[in-house]
Amino acid sequence: MVNSIRKNIEFFVAKLLLCIVSMLAGCALFESREVVTTIATQPGEEISKQVIANFDLVGRVSVKADKHGFSGGVRWQHTEISDQIMLFSPLGQTVAQIEQGPEGVSLITSEPETYYANNVENLTEDVLGWQLPLSGLQFWVQGTHFPFTVSEKDLDRNGRTVAIRQDGWKITYLDYFSQLIPPYNHLPKVLELSRIDLKLKLVIDSWDIKD
C-alpha cells in the first residue's frame, strides 16, 4: 500500500515538473515574440543593407482562398533581375512553374499550358485562383518591409520582426532560424500572410544565400 502511494506521488511530481517545464518553454517563446516597438515606414526610405539580392530557398506552402487552395512544396530561386518559383504536389509532381524576368512573367501548369502576364500577382490570381504577392514577398520573406509603399513593422526585443502590415496584407512571423550565414544570422523560418480573402503559410526548410 505504501509503495503504491509512493509511486502515485512520484508520478504526480513527474507530471507536475513536466508541466512546469512546458509552461516555462511556452513563456520563453511568448517573450521572444513580444512586441516592444512599432516602426512606420514611408515609400523610398532606405532599406537594410542586409537585404539579400540573390537567394534560393526550399520549403512548404499552404494556401487557403475563398474557392481555391494549395498545399505542397516550393522552391524559389531569386536574383536581382529574375525569379523562378516551382510549386510541387505533396507527392513531388510539378504543379506550376512561375518565371519572372525582364521580358515579363510566365506560368506553366502541369497540363502543360503556358500563360503570360505583366506581373505575377495578376497571373497567379487568374490561373491558380489565388494571388502570390511576389513584389512584397521577396522582402517579407527576409523579415523586412517592401520599400516602395507605406508599412508598419512590429519588432521584438531582439530587433526581429514580429509582424508587418502593408498593402492590405498582415505578415506574421512565427519562427526564425537561430543561426545561418553571417551577417544573416536571423532569417524567418515560418511566416503567415493574410488578408480578408486569403491566407498563405510558408515554412522554409533551407536558405541558400548567393553572393
C-alpha positions as CSV (number, residue, x, y, z in Angstrom):
1,M,0.0,0.0,0.0
2,V,2.8,2.4,1.0
3,N,4.7,1.6,-2.2
4,S,1.6,2.2,-4.3
5,I,1.1,5.6,-2.7
6,R,4.7,6.4,-3.2
7,K,4.5,5.5,-6.9
8,N,1.4,7.7,-7.3
9,I,3.2,10.6,-5.6
10,E,6.3,10.2,-7.8
11,F,4.1,10.0,-10.9
12,F,2.3,13.2,-9.9
13,V,5.5,15.0,-9.2
14,A,7.0,14.0,-12.5
15,K,3.9,15.2,-14.4
16,L,4.0,18.5,-12.4
17,L,7.6,19.1,-13.3
18,L,6.8,18.3,-17.0
19,C,4.0,20.8,-16.9
20,I,6.2,23.5,-15.3
21,V,8.9,22.9,-18.0
22,S,6.4,23.2,-20.7
23,M,4.9,26.4,-19.3
24,L,8.4,27.9,-19.0
25,A,9.2,27.0,-22.6
26,G,5.9,28.5,-23.7
27,C,6.7,31.7,-21.7
28,A,10.1,31.9,-23.3
29,L,8.6,31.6,-26.8
30,F,6.0,34.2,-26.0
31,E,8.5,36.6,-24.6
32,S,10.7,36.2,-27.7
33,R,7.8,37.4,-29.9
34,E,6.6,40.2,-27.6
35,V,6.3,43.5,-29.5
36,V,8.4,46.2,-27.9
37,T,8.3,48.8,-30.7
38,T,6.4,49.6,-33.9
39,I,8.0,51.4,-36.8
40,A,6.2,53.2,-39.5
41,T,8.0,53.4,-42.9
42,Q,7.4,55.7,-45.8
43,P,8.0,54.9,-49.5
44,G,11.5,55.4,-50.7
45,E,13.2,55.1,-47.2
46,E,16.5,53.4,-47.2
47,I,16.2,49.6,-46.6
48,S,18.6,47.5,-44.6
49,K,21.9,46.8,-46.3
50,Q,21.5,43.2,-45.2
51,V,18.6,42.6,-47.7
52,I,19.6,39.6,-49.8
53,A,19.7,40.2,-53.5
54,N,20.2,36.6,-54.6
55,F,18.8,33.5,-52.8
56,D,17.5,30.0,-53.2
57,L,15.0,28.7,-50.7
58,V,13.2,25.4,-50.3
59,G,10.1,24.8,-48.2
60,R,6.4,24.1,-48.0
61,V,3.5,26.3,-48.6
62,S,-0.3,26.1,-47.9
63,V,-2.9,28.5,-49.3
64,K,-6.5,29.0,-48.3
65,A,-8.6,31.2,-50.5
66,D,-12.3,31.7,-51.0
67,K,-12.7,28.9,-53.6
68,H,-9.2,27.7,-54.2
69,G,-6.3,26.4,-52.2
70,F,-2.9,24.7,-52.4
71,S,-0.7,22.6,-50.2
72,G,2.7,21.3,-51.2
73,G,6.4,22.0,-51.7
74,V,8.1,25.2,-53.1
75,R,11.5,26.1,-54.5
76,W,12.2,29.8,-55.1
77,Q,15.3,31.0,-56.9
78,H,15.6,34.8,-56.7
79,T,18.1,37.1,-58.3
80,E,18.1,40.9,-58.7
81,I,16.5,40.6,-62.2
82,S,14.6,37.3,-62.2
83,D,12.5,34.8,-60.2
84,Q,11.8,31.2,-60.7
85,I,9.2,29.5,-58.4
86,M,8.4,25.9,-58.6
87,L,5.2,24.6,-56.8
88,F,5.1,20.8,-56.1
89,S,2.3,18.5,-55.1
90,P,2.7,16.5,-51.8
91,L,4.0,13.6,-53.9
92,G,6.6,15.8,-55.6
93,Q,5.0,16.4,-59.0
94,T,5.3,19.9,-60.5
95,V,2.0,21.8,-60.2
96,A,3.2,25.1,-61.6
97,Q,6.4,26.8,-62.7
98,I,6.4,30.6,-62.4
99,E,9.1,32.7,-64.1
100,Q,9.6,36.4,-63.9
101,G,12.3,38.4,-65.8
102,P,12.9,41.5,-67.9
103,E,10.7,40.1,-70.7
104,G,7.7,39.5,-68.5
105,V,6.0,36.7,-66.5
106,S,5.0,33.2,-67.5
107,L,3.3,30.4,-65.7
108,I,3.4,26.8,-66.9
109,T,0.8,24.3,-65.4
110,S,1.0,20.5,-65.2
111,E,-1.2,20.0,-68.3
112,P,1.1,21.7,-69.6
113,E,-0.4,25.1,-70.5
114,T,1.6,28.3,-70.6
115,Y,0.2,31.6,-69.6
116,Y,1.7,35.1,-69.8
117,A,1.1,38.4,-68.0
118,N,2.7,41.7,-66.9
119,N,3.1,40.7,-63.2
120,V,3.0,37.6,-61.0
121,E,0.1,38.9,-58.8
122,N,-2.4,39.1,-61.7
123,L,-1.2,35.9,-63.4
124,T,-1.4,33.7,-60.3
125,E,-4.8,35.0,-59.4
126,D,-6.1,34.4,-62.9
127,V,-4.6,30.9,-63.4
128,L,-4.3,29.4,-59.8
129,G,-7.2,31.3,-58.2
130,W,-5.1,32.9,-55.5
131,Q,-2.6,35.8,-55.6
132,L,1.1,35.3,-54.9
133,P,2.3,38.8,-53.8
134,L,5.8,38.4,-55.2
135,S,6.7,42.1,-55.2
136,G,6.4,42.3,-51.4
137,L,7.2,38.7,-50.6
138,Q,10.8,39.0,-51.8
139,F,11.3,41.4,-48.9
140,W,8.8,40.0,-46.4
141,V,10.4,36.5,-46.6
142,Q,13.6,38.2,-45.3
143,G,11.8,39.8,-42.3
144,T,11.7,43.3,-43.7
145,H,9.2,45.6,-45.5
146,F,8.6,46.3,-49.2
147,P,10.4,49.7,-49.5
148,F,8.1,51.4,-52.0
149,T,4.8,51.6,-50.0
150,V,3.8,52.6,-46.5
151,S,4.1,49.9,-43.8
152,E,4.0,49.3,-40.1
153,K,6.5,46.9,-38.6
154,D,6.4,45.4,-35.1
155,L,9.7,44.4,-33.6
156,D,10.6,42.3,-30.6
157,R,13.4,43.0,-28.0
158,N,16.0,41.4,-30.2
159,G,15.1,43.6,-33.2
160,R,13.4,40.8,-35.1
161,T,10.2,41.4,-36.9
162,V,7.1,40.1,-35.3
163,A,4.6,41.4,-37.8
164,I,4.3,43.7,-40.9
165,R,1.2,45.4,-42.1
166,Q,1.5,46.6,-45.7
167,D,-0.6,46.9,-48.9
168,G,-3.7,45.2,-47.3
169,W,-1.6,42.3,-46.0
170,K,-0.6,41.3,-42.5
171,I,2.6,39.2,-42.3
172,T,3.1,37.4,-39.0
173,Y,6.5,35.8,-38.2
174,L,6.1,32.6,-36.2
175,D,9.6,31.2,-36.1
176,Y,13.2,32.1,-37.1
177,F,16.4,30.2,-37.9
178,S,18.7,30.8,-35.0
179,Q,22.0,30.6,-37.0
180,L,22.7,30.9,-40.6
181,I,25.5,32.6,-42.6
182,P,26.7,35.8,-41.0
183,P,25.5,38.6,-41.2
184,Y,22.2,36.8,-41.9
185,N,22.1,35.1,-38.5
186,H,18.3,35.5,-38.1
187,L,16.1,34.8,-41.1
188,P,12.4,33.8,-41.0
189,K,11.6,30.1,-40.9
190,V,7.8,30.2,-40.6
191,L,5.6,33.1,-41.7
192,E,1.9,33.7,-42.4
193,L,0.5,36.2,-44.9
194,S,-3.2,37.1,-44.5
195,R,-5.8,39.4,-45.9
196,I,-9.6,39.3,-46.0
197,D,-9.9,36.7,-48.6
198,L,-6.6,34.8,-48.5
199,K,-4.2,33.1,-46.0
200,L,-0.8,31.8,-47.1
201,K,1.6,30.0,-44.8
202,L,5.2,29.4,-45.7
203,V,7.6,27.1,-43.9
204,I,11.2,27.5,-45.1
205,D,13.3,24.4,-44.7
206,S,16.6,25.8,-46.1
207,W,18.1,29.0,-47.3
208,D,21.0,29.2,-49.8
209,I,22.4,32.7,-49.9
210,K,24.2,33.7,-53.1
211,D,27.0,36.2,-53.5
